[in-house]
Amino acid sequence: MIQFKRYPHIADLLEHYIEQKKRADIGDIYKSGITTEKDAELFCAFIWNVVENIHSDSESESVVLGSTDNTDMLPDLAYEISTQMKQAGYFYIWEKTLDHQE
């Protein structure tokens, strides 16, 4: 299972969006870890969807994890995903997806 050591609340955030978006594929990666390039690509794409959802939920004042604005978690999310991708050996994929977001 992917574990977030510095910011464990990121697990709650991702679990929320995995469940809300009914992403069993991402749930499987989350439970087993990132073991392939395809896993890394899917997971990174999902993270960018989470970022978009955090912003849209904030704008619509939807309550997620007891708050209507979780944008303050974005730096924590970036740190934890960067760390996970480095540990899994797929940081280059995270960087590639980051380049496409700018």
N, C-alpha and C positions, 0 to 999 in steps of 0.2 A: 504494500500500500504506500502511496505517496504520502510522505509526512512533511509537515512544515514546522521547522524547529524554532525559528525566531518569532514567527507570527502565526501561531496555531489557529487564530481566528479565520485565517484564509481557508482552512479546511471547511469550516461552516459555510463560508461564502460559496465555495465551489460546489459543495454538496447541495446547497439550496438551488443553484442554477442547473446542476445536473438533473435534479429531480424535477424542477419546474419545466425545463425544456425537454424532459423525457429522453435524455441522451444516454441510453444504455451502453452505447459504444464507448463514450467517455467515462462512464461509471466503471466499465471493465478495465480501462487503462488506469484509472484512478486507483482501483483496487490492486491491480497486478504490477503497476509501475510502467514506466516508459522503457520498452525493450527493443523497439524497432524504429526505423526512420519514419515509417507510416504512422506509428503511434505518436511520435513527436510532432509530426505535421498536423494530425488531427487535434491533438491536445493544444497546440499553440493556436490553431484557428479557433478552437473553442474559447480559449482565454480571451482572444480579441472580441468574441461575441459577448463574453461576460463583461468586458469593459464597456461595450456599447449598452448592455442591459443595465449596468450600474448607473450610467448616465441617464438613460431613458426612465428608469425607475425613480431616480432623483427628480427629474423634471416633472414627472406625473405624480410625485409625492406618494409613490407606492411604498408600503412598509415592507422592508426586507431585513430580517434579523433584528427586528425591533426599532429600525431607524428608517427615516424617509430619505436619508442622504448618506450613502456609503462611499462617496467619492474619496473620503479620507483614507480608505483602505487601498486605493490604487498604488501608492508607492510600496506598500507591504506586499501586494500581489506581484508587482514587478520584481521585487527582490526575491521572493520565494520561487517564482517561475524561473528566473535567471539561475538561481542556485540549483533547482531541480534539473534544468537542461544541462548545466555544466556537469553535474554529478552523473547524469545519464549518458553524457558524451554527445549530446545533440544541441549544444549551445548555438552552433552555426545555423541551425534551423530557426531557433528563436530570433537570432539576429536578422535572418532573411525575412521572417514575417514582420519584424519590427520595421524594416526598411520599406515594406509594402504599406505600412500604416501611415507613414509620414507624407 
